[in-house]
Amino acid sequence: MVDPVAELRAVAGPFVVALRPGVSQALYKALHRLHVAHVRGHGQSAAVARLASMDPERVKVPASEEGRRLRAALCGIRSA
């Protein structure tokens, strides 16, 4: 079984480099916090909780393959 947090970190890569068009600022900040916590070896639970609280069907993501993967990963975080 795939770890939903690891999957989210994997698909979030392109979105944490810089704020991209089509991504809400709240989602960008939450993804960035998850990324920074992972890189620094800090606890990720607060960032994961924030991302899990977002509605994957309503959050603004680009209409691209990367955006669809991000939305699917957000759905996986919510159900985990």
Order of alpha helices (4+ residues) and beta strands (2+ residues): alpha-alpha-alpha-alpha
